């Protein structure tokens, strides 16, 4: 399973909280450019960065994460009745 940033949730929480990108980036210890790329989906965020972003927004990490379940390479062939 792959865990990514839910960029829509991240942006919504940040703006609802009244924080600019620069403020959140500073509080999370990343550059504003990196935050911009994360919010636009151009860059992923490590678990440590997701944790720092969540802490800076005062929300659980799960509030800004999206879980992507990767399909297995082998399908369920032969299941037809």
KOLBA-751494 format. One record per residue: residue number from 1; y, x, z of N, C-alpha, C in turn. Coordinates in steps of 0.2 Angstrom, whole numbers, plus 2048, in hexadecimal, padded with zeros to 3 digits. Atoms other than C-alpha are relative to their C-alpha. Layout:
% residues N
<rec><seq>NUM</seq><n_north>Y</n_north><n_east>X</n_east><n_up>Z</n_up><ca_north>Y</ca_north><ca_east>X</ca_east><ca_up>Z</ca_up><c_north>Y</c_north><c_east>X</c_east><c_up>Z</c_up></rec>
...
END
This chain:
% residues 81
<rec><seq>1</seq><n_north>7FA</n_north><n_east>804</n_east><n_up>800</n_up><ca_north>800</ca_north><ca_east>800</ca_east><ca_up>800</ca_up><c_north>806</c_north><c_east>804</c_east><c_up>800</c_up></rec>
<rec><seq>2</seq><n_north>7FA</n_north><n_east>7FD</n_east><n_up>801</n_up><ca_north>811</ca_north><ca_east>806</ca_east><ca_up>7FB</ca_up><c_north>806</c_north><c_east>7FC</c_east><c_up>804</c_up></rec>
<rec><seq>3</seq><n_north>7FB</n_north><n_east>803</n_east><n_up>7FD</n_up><ca_north>820</ca_north><ca_east>803</ca_east><ca_up>806</ca_up><c_north>807</c_north><c_east>802</c_east><c_up>7FD</c_up></rec>
<rec><seq>4</seq><n_north>7FA</n_north><n_east>7FE</n_east><n_up>803</n_up><ca_north>831</ca_north><ca_east>802</ca_east><ca_up>7FE</ca_up><c_north>806</c_north><c_east>7FC</c_east><c_up>804</c_up></rec>
<rec><seq>5</seq><n_north>7FA</n_north><n_east>803</n_east><n_up>7FD</n_up><ca_north>843</ca_north><ca_east>7FD</ca_east><ca_up>804</ca_up><c_north>801</c_north><c_east>7F9</c_east><c_up>7FC</c_up></rec>
<rec><seq>6</seq><n_north>7FE</n_north><n_east>806</n_east><n_up>803</n_up><ca_north>847</ca_north><ca_east>7EB</ca_east><ca_up>801</ca_up><c_north>807</c_north><c_east>800</c_east><c_up>7FF</c_up></rec>
<rec><seq>7</seq><n_north>7F9</n_north><n_east>7FE</n_east><n_up>801</n_up><ca_north>857</ca_north><ca_east>7EF</ca_east><ca_up>7F9</ca_up><c_north>805</c_north><c_east>7FA</c_east><c_up>801</c_up></rec>
<rec><seq>8</seq><n_north>7FC</n_north><n_east>806</n_east><n_up>7FF</n_up><ca_north>85E</ca_north><ca_east>7DD</ca_east><ca_up>7F9</ca_up><c_north>801</c_north><c_east>7FF</c_east><c_up>807</c_up></rec>
<rec><seq>9</seq><n_north>800</n_north><n_east>801</n_east><n_up>7F8</n_up><ca_north>85A</ca_north><ca_east>7DB</ca_east><ca_up>80C</ca_up><c_north>805</c_north><c_east>806</c_east><c_up>803</c_up></rec>
<rec><seq>10</seq><n_north>7FC</n_north><n_east>7FB</n_east><n_up>7FE</n_up><ca_north>862</ca_north><ca_east>7EC</ca_east><ca_up>80F</ca_up><c_north>808</c_north><c_east>7FF</c_east><c_up>7FF</c_up></rec>
<rec><seq>11</seq><n_north>7F9</n_north><n_east>801</n_east><n_up>802</n_up><ca_north>872</ca_north><ca_east>7E8</ca_east><ca_up>806</ca_up><c_north>803</c_north><c_east>7FA</c_east><c_up>804</c_up></rec>
<rec><seq>12</seq><n_north>7FE</n_north><n_east>806</n_east><n_up>7FD</n_up><ca_north>873</ca_north><ca_east>7D6</ca_east><ca_up>80D</ca_up><c_north>801</c_north><c_east>802</c_east><c_up>808</c_up></rec>
<rec><seq>13</seq><n_north>7FF</n_north><n_east>7FE</n_east><n_up>7F9</n_up><ca_north>871</ca_north><ca_east>7DD</ca_east><ca_up>81F</ca_up><c_north>806</c_north><c_east>804</c_east><c_up>801</c_up></rec>
<rec><seq>14</seq><n_north>7FA</n_north><n_east>7FB</n_east><n_up>800</n_up><ca_north>87E</ca_north><ca_east>7EB</ca_east><ca_up>81C</ca_up><c_north>806</c_north><c_east>7FC</c_east><c_up>800</c_up></rec>
<rec><seq>15</seq><n_north>7FA</n_north><n_east>804</n_east><n_up>801</n_up><ca_north>88B</ca_north><ca_east>7DF</ca_east><ca_up>816</ca_up><c_north>801</c_north><c_east>7FB</c_east><c_up>805</c_up></rec>
<rec><seq>16</seq><n_north>7FF</n_north><n_east>805</n_east><n_up>7FA</n_up><ca_north>888</ca_north><ca_east>7D2</ca_east><ca_up>823</ca_up><c_north>802</c_north><c_east>803</c_east><c_up>806</c_up></rec>
<rec><seq>17</seq><n_north>7FE</n_north><n_east>7FC</n_east><n_up>7FA</n_up><ca_north>88A</ca_north><ca_east>7DF</ca_east><ca_up>830</ca_up><c_north>807</c_north><c_east>803</c_east><c_up>7FF</c_up></rec>
<rec><seq>18</seq><n_north>7FA</n_north><n_east>7FD</n_east><n_up>801</n_up><ca_north>89A</ca_north><ca_east>7E4</ca_east><ca_up>828</ca_up><c_north>801</c_north><c_east>807</c_east><c_up>7FF</c_up></rec>
<rec><seq>19</seq><n_north>7FF</n_north><n_east>7F8</n_east><n_up>801</n_up><ca_north>896</ca_north><ca_east>7F6</ca_east><ca_up>824</ca_up><c_north>800</c_north><c_east>801</c_east><c_up>7F9</c_up></rec>
<rec><seq>20</seq><n_north>7FF</n_north><n_east>7FD</n_east><n_up>806</n_up><ca_north>89B</ca_north><ca_east>7FF</ca_east><ca_up>815</ca_up><c_north>7FA</c_north><c_east>804</c_east><c_up>7FE</c_up></rec>
<rec><seq>21</seq><n_north>805</n_north><n_east>7FB</n_east><n_up>801</n_up><ca_north>88F</ca_north><ca_east>80A</ca_east><ca_up>80C</ca_up><c_north>801</c_north><c_east>807</c_east><c_up>803</c_up></rec>
<rec><seq>22</seq><n_north>7FE</n_north><n_east>7FA</n_east><n_up>7FC</n_up><ca_north>898</ca_north><ca_east>819</ca_east><ca_up>813</ca_up><c_north>7FE</c_north><c_east>800</c_east><c_up>807</c_up></rec>
<rec><seq>23</seq><n_north>801</n_north><n_east>800</n_east><n_up>7F9</n_up><ca_north>897</ca_north><ca_east>813</ca_east><ca_up>824</ca_up><c_north>7F8</c_north><c_east>800</c_east><c_up>802</c_up></rec>
<rec><seq>24</seq><n_north>807</n_north><n_east>800</n_east><n_up>7FF</n_up><ca_north>884</ca_north><ca_east>80F</ca_east><ca_up>823</ca_up><c_north>7FD</c_north><c_east>807</c_east><c_up>7FF</c_up></rec>
<rec><seq>25</seq><n_north>803</n_north><n_east>7FA</n_east><n_up>802</n_up><ca_north>880</ca_north><ca_east>81F</ca_east><ca_up>81A</ca_up><c_north>802</c_north><c_east>805</c_east><c_up>806</c_up></rec>
<rec><seq>26</seq><n_north>7FF</n_north><n_east>7FB</n_east><n_up>7FA</n_up><ca_north>889</ca_north><ca_east>829</ca_east><ca_up>828</ca_up><c_north>7FC</c_north><c_east>7FF</c_east><c_up>806</c_up></rec>
<rec><seq>27</seq><n_north>803</n_north><n_east>801</n_east><n_up>7FA</n_up><ca_north>881</ca_north><ca_east>820</ca_east><ca_up>836</ca_up><c_north>7F8</c_north><c_east>802</c_east><c_up>7FF</c_up></rec>
<rec><seq>28</seq><n_north>807</n_north><n_east>7FE</n_east><n_up>801</n_up><ca_north>870</ca_north><ca_east>823</ca_east><ca_up>82E</ca_up><c_north>7FE</c_north><c_east>807</c_east><c_up>7FE</c_up></rec>
<rec><seq>29</seq><n_north>801</n_north><n_east>7F9</n_east><n_up>801</n_up><ca_north>873</ca_north><ca_east>835</ca_east><ca_up>82A</ca_up><c_north>7FE</c_north><c_east>801</c_east><c_up>7F9</c_up></rec>
<rec><seq>30</seq><n_north>801</n_north><n_east>7FF</n_east><n_up>807</n_up><ca_north>872</ca_north><ca_east>833</ca_east><ca_up>817</ca_up><c_north>806</c_north><c_east>800</c_east><c_up>7FC</c_up></rec>
<rec><seq>31</seq><n_north>7F9</n_north><n_east>800</n_east><n_up>804</n_up><ca_north>87F</ca_north><ca_east>835</ca_east><ca_up>809</ca_up><c_north>801</c_north><c_east>7F9</c_east><c_up>7FD</c_up></rec>
<rec><seq>32</seq><n_north>7FE</n_north><n_east>806</n_east><n_up>803</n_up><ca_north>888</ca_north><ca_east>826</ca_east><ca_up>802</ca_up><c_north>7FC</c_north><c_east>7FF</c_east><c_up>7FA</c_up></rec>
<rec><seq>33</seq><n_north>803</n_north><n_east>800</n_east><n_up>807</n_up><ca_north>881</ca_north><ca_east>82A</ca_east><ca_up>7F1</ca_up><c_north>7F8</c_north><c_east>7FE</c_east><c_up>801</c_up></rec>
<rec><seq>34</seq><n_north>807</n_north><n_east>801</n_east><n_up>7FF</n_up><ca_north>86F</ca_north><ca_east>82A</ca_east><ca_up>7F8</ca_up><c_north>7FF</c_north><c_east>7F8</c_east><c_up>802</c_up></rec>
<rec><seq>35</seq><n_north>800</n_north><n_east>807</n_east><n_up>7FE</n_up><ca_north>872</ca_north><ca_east>819</ca_east><ca_up>800</ca_up><c_north>801</c_north><c_east>7FB</c_east><c_up>7FA</c_up></rec>
<rec><seq>36</seq><n_north>7FE</n_north><n_east>804</n_east><n_up>806</n_up><ca_north>87A</ca_north><ca_east>812</ca_east><ca_up>7F0</ca_up><c_north>7FA</c_north><c_east>800</c_east><c_up>7FB</c_up></rec>
<rec><seq>37</seq><n_north>806</n_north><n_east>800</n_east><n_up>804</n_up><ca_north>86A</ca_north><ca_east>818</ca_east><ca_up>7E6</ca_up><c_north>7FB</c_north><c_east>7FC</c_east><c_up>803</c_up></rec>
<rec><seq>38</seq><n_north>805</n_north><n_east>804</n_east><n_up>7FD</n_up><ca_north>85F</ca_north><ca_east>810</ca_east><ca_up>7F3</ca_up><c_north>801</c_north><c_east>7F8</c_east><c_up>7FF</c_up></rec>
<rec><seq>39</seq><n_north>7FE</n_north><n_east>807</n_east><n_up>801</n_up><ca_north>868</ca_north><ca_east>7FF</ca_east><ca_up>7F2</ca_up><c_north>7FF</c_north><c_east>7FE</c_east><c_up>7F9</c_up></rec>
<rec><seq>40</seq><n_north>800</n_north><n_east>802</n_east><n_up>807</n_up><ca_north>868</ca_north><ca_east>7FF</ca_east><ca_up>7DF</ca_up><c_north>7F8</c_north><c_east>801</c_east><c_up>7FE</c_up></rec>
<rec><seq>41</seq><n_north>807</n_north><n_east>800</n_east><n_up>802</n_up><ca_north>855</ca_north><ca_east>803</ca_east><ca_up>7DF</ca_up><c_north>7FF</c_north><c_east>806</c_east><c_up>7FC</c_up></rec>
<rec><seq>42</seq><n_north>801</n_north><n_east>7FA</n_east><n_up>804</n_up><ca_north>857</ca_north><ca_east>814</ca_east><ca_up>7D6</ca_up><c_north>7FD</c_north><c_east>806</c_east><c_up>804</c_up></rec>
<rec><seq>43</seq><n_north>802</n_north><n_east>7FB</n_east><n_up>7FC</n_up><ca_north>851</ca_north><ca_east>81E</ca_east><ca_up>7E5</ca_up><c_north>7FC</c_north><c_east>7FC</c_east><c_up>806</c_up></rec>
<rec><seq>44</seq><n_north>803</n_north><n_east>802</n_east><n_up>7FB</n_up><ca_north>844</ca_north><ca_east>81B</ca_east><ca_up>7F2</ca_up><c_north>802</c_north><c_east>803</c_east><c_up>807</c_up></rec>
<rec><seq>45</seq><n_north>7FE</n_north><n_east>7FE</n_east><n_up>7F9</n_up><ca_north>846</ca_north><ca_east>81E</ca_east><ca_up>805</ca_up><c_north>7F9</c_north><c_east>802</c_east><c_up>804</c_up></rec>
<rec><seq>46</seq><n_north>806</n_north><n_east>7FE</n_east><n_up>7FC</n_up><ca_north>839</ca_north><ca_east>828</ca_east><ca_up>810</ca_up><c_north>800</c_north><c_east>7FB</c_east><c_up>806</c_up></rec>
<rec><seq>47</seq><n_north>800</n_north><n_east>803</n_east><n_up>7F9</n_up><ca_north>833</ca_north><ca_east>820</ca_east><ca_up>820</ca_up><c_north>805</c_north><c_east>801</c_east><c_up>805</c_up></rec>
<rec><seq>48</seq><n_north>7FB</n_north><n_east>7FE</n_east><n_up>7FB</n_up><ca_north>83F</ca_north><ca_east>82A</ca_east><ca_up>82A</ca_up><c_north>807</c_north><c_east>7FD</c_east><c_up>7FE</c_up></rec>
<rec><seq>49</seq><n_north>7F9</n_north><n_east>803</n_east><n_up>803</n_up><ca_north>84E</ca_north><ca_east>824</ca_east><ca_up>81F</ca_up><c_north>800</c_north><c_east>7F9</c_east><c_up>802</c_up></rec>
<rec><seq>50</seq><n_north>800</n_north><n_east>807</n_east><n_up>7FF</n_up><ca_north>848</ca_north><ca_east>812</ca_east><ca_up>820</ca_up><c_north>801</c_north><c_east>7FF</c_east><c_up>808</c_up></rec>
<rec><seq>51</seq><n_north>7FF</n_north><n_east>801</n_east><n_up>7F9</n_up><ca_north>847</ca_north><ca_east>814</ca_east><ca_up>833</ca_up><c_north>807</c_north><c_east>801</c_east><c_up>802</c_up></rec>
<rec><seq>52</seq><n_north>7F9</n_north><n_east>7FE</n_east><n_up>7FE</n_up><ca_north>859</ca_north><ca_east>81C</ca_east><ca_up>835</ca_up><c_north>804</c_north><c_east>7FA</c_east><c_up>7FD</c_up></rec>
<rec><seq>53</seq><n_north>7FC</n_north><n_east>806</n_east><n_up>803</n_up><ca_north>860</ca_north><ca_east>80E</ca_east><ca_up>829</ca_up><c_north>7FF</c_north><c_east>7FA</c_east><c_up>805</c_up></rec>
<rec><seq>54</seq><n_north>801</n_north><n_east>805</n_east><n_up>7FC</n_up><ca_north>858</ca_north><ca_east>801</ca_east><ca_up>834</ca_up><c_north>803</c_north><c_east>800</c_east><c_up>807</c_up></rec>
<rec><seq>55</seq><n_north>7FD</n_north><n_east>7FE</n_east><n_up>7FA</n_up><ca_north>85E</ca_north><ca_east>809</ca_east><ca_up>844</ca_up><c_north>808</c_north><c_east>7FF</c_east><c_up>800</c_up></rec>
<rec><seq>56</seq><n_north>7F8</n_north><n_east>800</n_east><n_up>801</n_up><ca_north>870</ca_north><ca_east>80A</ca_east><ca_up>83D</ca_up><c_north>802</c_north><c_east>7F9</c_east><c_up>7FF</c_up></rec>
<rec><seq>57</seq><n_north>7FE</n_north><n_east>807</n_east><n_up>801</n_up><ca_north>86F</ca_north><ca_east>7F7</ca_east><ca_up>839</ca_up><c_north>7FE</c_north><c_east>7FC</c_east><c_up>805</c_up></rec>
<rec><seq>58</seq><n_north>802</n_north><n_east>803</n_east><n_up>7FA</n_up><ca_north>867</ca_north><ca_east>7F3</ca_east><ca_up>849</ca_up><c_north>7FB</c_north><c_east>7FA</c_east><c_up>7FF</c_up></rec>
<rec><seq>59</seq><n_north>805</n_north><n_east>805</n_east><n_up>802</n_up><ca_north>858</ca_north><ca_east>7EA</ca_east><ca_up>841</ca_up><c_north>7FA</c_north><c_east>804</c_east><c_up>800</c_up></rec>
<rec><seq>60</seq><n_north>806</n_north><n_east>7FD</n_east><n_up>800</n_up><ca_north>846</ca_north><ca_east>7ED</ca_east><ca_up>841</ca_up><c_north>7FF</c_north><c_east>803</c_east><c_up>7F9</c_up></rec>
<rec><seq>61</seq><n_north>801</n_north><n_east>7FD</n_east><n_up>806</n_up><ca_north>840</ca_north><ca_east>7F8</ca_east><ca_up>833</ca_up><c_north>7FD</c_north><c_east>7FB</c_east><c_up>7FB</c_up></rec>
<rec><seq>62</seq><n_north>804</n_north><n_east>805</n_east><n_up>804</n_up><ca_north>835</ca_north><ca_east>7EA</ca_east><ca_up>82C</ca_up><c_north>806</c_north><c_east>7FB</c_east><c_up>7FC</c_up></rec>
<rec><seq>63</seq><n_north>7FB</n_north><n_east>804</n_east><n_up>803</n_up><ca_north>846</ca_north><ca_east>7E1</ca_east><ca_up>828</ca_up><c_north>802</c_north><c_east>802</c_east><c_up>7FA</c_up></rec>
<rec><seq>64</seq><n_north>7FD</n_north><n_east>7FD</n_east><n_up>807</n_up><ca_north>84A</ca_north><ca_east>7ED</ca_east><ca_up>81A</ca_up><c_north>7FA</c_north><c_east>803</c_east><c_up>7FC</c_up></rec>
<rec><seq>65</seq><n_north>805</n_north><n_east>7FD</n_east><n_up>804</n_up><ca_north>839</ca_north><ca_east>7F1</ca_east><ca_up>814</ca_up><c_north>7FD</c_north><c_east>7FA</c_east><c_up>7FC</c_up></rec>
<rec><seq>66</seq><n_north>804</n_north><n_east>804</n_east><n_up>805</n_up><ca_north>82F</ca_north><ca_east>7E9</ca_east><ca_up>805</ca_up><c_north>7F9</c_north><c_east>803</c_east><c_up>7FF</c_up></rec>
<rec><seq>67</seq><n_north>807</n_north><n_east>7FD</n_east><n_up>801</n_up><ca_north>81C</ca_north><ca_east>7EC</ca_east><ca_up>805</ca_up><c_north>7FE</c_north><c_east>7FE</c_east><c_up>7F9</c_up></rec>
<rec><seq>68</seq><n_north>803</n_north><n_east>801</n_east><n_up>807</n_up><ca_north>815</ca_north><ca_east>7EE</ca_east><ca_up>7F3</ca_up><c_north>7F8</c_north><c_east>802</c_east><c_up>801</c_up></rec>
<rec><seq>69</seq><n_north>807</n_north><n_east>7FF</n_east><n_up>800</n_up><ca_north>802</ca_north><ca_east>7EC</ca_east><ca_up>7F3</ca_up><c_north>7FE</c_north><c_east>802</c_east><c_up>7F9</c_up></rec>
<rec><seq>70</seq><n_north>802</n_north><n_east>7FE</n_east><n_up>806</n_up><ca_north>7FB</ca_north><ca_east>7F6</ca_east><ca_up>7E5</ca_up><c_north>7F9</c_north><c_east>7FD</c_east><c_up>7FE</c_up></rec>
<rec><seq>71</seq><n_north>807</n_north><n_east>803</n_east><n_up>802</n_up><ca_north>7EC</ca_north><ca_east>7EE</ca_east><ca_up>7DB</ca_up><c_north>7FC</c_north><c_east>806</c_east><c_up>7FF</c_up></rec>
<rec><seq>72</seq><n_north>805</n_north><n_east>7FB</n_east><n_up>801</n_up><ca_north>7DC</ca_north><ca_east>7F7</ca_east><ca_up>7DB</ca_up><c_north>7FF</c_north><c_east>801</c_east><c_up>7F8</c_up></rec>
<rec><seq>73</seq><n_north>802</n_north><n_east>7FF</n_east><n_up>807</n_up><ca_north>7D7</ca_north><ca_east>7FF</ca_east><ca_up>7CA</ca_up><c_north>7FB</c_north><c_east>7FC</c_east><c_up>7FE</c_up></rec>
<rec><seq>74</seq><n_north>806</n_north><n_east>804</n_east><n_up>803</n_up><ca_north>7C7</ca_north><ca_east>7F5</ca_east><ca_up>7C9</ca_up><c_north>802</c_north><c_east>7F9</c_east><c_up>802</c_up></rec>
<rec><seq>75</seq><n_north>7FF</n_north><n_east>808</n_east><n_up>800</n_up><ca_north>7CA</ca_north><ca_east>7E2</ca_east><ca_up>7C6</ca_up><c_north>7FA</c_north><c_east>7FD</c_east><c_up>802</c_up></rec>
<rec><seq>76</seq><n_north>806</n_north><n_east>804</n_east><n_up>7FE</n_up><ca_north>7BF</ca_north><ca_east>7D4</ca_east><ca_up>7CB</ca_up><c_north>7FD</c_north><c_east>7FD</c_east><c_up>7FA</c_up></rec>
<rec><seq>77</seq><n_north>803</n_north><n_east>802</n_east><n_up>806</n_up><ca_north>7B6</ca_north><ca_east>7D3</ca_east><ca_up>7BB</ca_up><c_north>7F9</c_north><c_east>7FD</c_east><c_up>802</c_up></rec>
<rec><seq>78</seq><n_north>806</n_north><n_east>803</n_east><n_up>7FF</n_up><ca_north>7A7</ca_north><ca_east>7C8</ca_east><ca_up>7BA</ca_up><c_north>800</c_north><c_east>7FB</c_east><c_up>805</c_up></rec>
<rec><seq>79</seq><n_north>7FF</n_north><n_east>806</n_east><n_up>7FB</n_up><ca_north>7AE</ca_north><ca_east>7BB</ca_east><ca_up>7C6</ca_up><c_north>800</c_north><c_east>7FA</c_east><c_up>7FD</c_up></rec>
<rec><seq>80</seq><n_north>800</n_north><n_east>806</n_east><n_up>804</n_up><ca_north>7AE</ca_north><ca_east>7AE</ca_east><ca_up>7B9</ca_up><c_north>7FA</c_north><c_east>7FC</c_east><c_up>801</c_up></rec>
<rec><seq>81</seq><n_north>806</n_north><n_east>804</n_east><n_up>7FF</n_up><ca_north>7A2</ca_north><ca_east>79F</ca_east><ca_up>7BD</ca_up><c_north>7FD</c_north><c_east>7FE</c_east><c_up>7FA</c_up></rec>
END
